[in-house]
Amino acid sequence: MPSPPSRCVSRSVRSPQSSVLLLFLACATSQTPHIDLCSKVACLPHDTAGVAIAAGKLVVNGKELTPQFKAIQSFDVSLDRREIVFSAKRADNFDIGLVSLDGSDVHWVPEDPSDETDPQWAPRGNKVSYIVHARAGDLIRTVHIPTSMQLSVDFPYATIRALAWDRPAERYSVVVSSPDASERIESMQYDGRARRTDVAPEVRLDVAQEPVAGALLLRPSAMRYGEKLPLVVWVSDPPFVWNDERGAMMRKRRVACAIMRRAPDDAFWAAVRAIPWIDMNHVSVRDR
């Protein structure tokens, strides 16, 4: 089904770094429907054992298992270990914690400065897997609880929306999207081996991409000799996700697109001005 047209509000300002007139657009767009992971792959079923989230706490049968946190994003129960793994916001970001189903002190998995979400018990081997939302793209981290040994699988410049182990307990699957491709399902063993795409993206752009001064720069994969491309700076947080409007723009027009979390700064303008194939006379900034 085609997406409805976007609604944009525009204003023009001059860049403090040049005489280039920048067009700022604030847009609201609809997106391609999300993939339902467990309708596409045979996910391992979960038994919550009566555990629930109530007012920032984990509770079971009226008994409080954790103190109150700013938020609890999700949890998973291991009936074999009688232990709960959960993602909670203690201060500024989400961390992964463990608490006994019978009640105990909370033990925290060695934390990352990035948000850690969607924890799941591996079906065997006393391991948990979860998503780390890192600055250069998400990753899946698997931790062996008794030893704290960690393994990570990177998804550079991509965002993972869902994680689930399969019923045979051999692989986990993720729903992932990126600026160059819409949502798809990939699966792999917990250590990242035998990685494959199980559900292909509906749309994939023929683009090259490279990091530039805090942004991810997309351009057509094949360039003509002496060609200069208009530049669209796309401000969006999170940055590394598929966007229907941006994808349509990249398919229809020969442009470069710099995707970044925040409004461009002096270092960014200096970096793109040094790229010979960018036409600094035709620059726009879109702030979503």
Protein Blocks (a to p, Z undefined) as FASTA:
>chain_A
ZZddddddddddddfkbcbdcddddddddddddddfklmbccddddekhpaceehiacee
hiafbdcdfbdfbdcddfklopacddddfklmccdddddfkbpadddddddfbdcehiac
dfbhpiacdddddfkbpcdddddfklopacddddehiacfbdcddfkopaccdddddfkb
ccddddddfkopaiacfbdcfbdcddddddeehiacdddfbdcehiacdddddddddfkb
ccfklmmmmmmpccdddddfbdcdfklmmmmmmpmkbcfkbccdddZZ
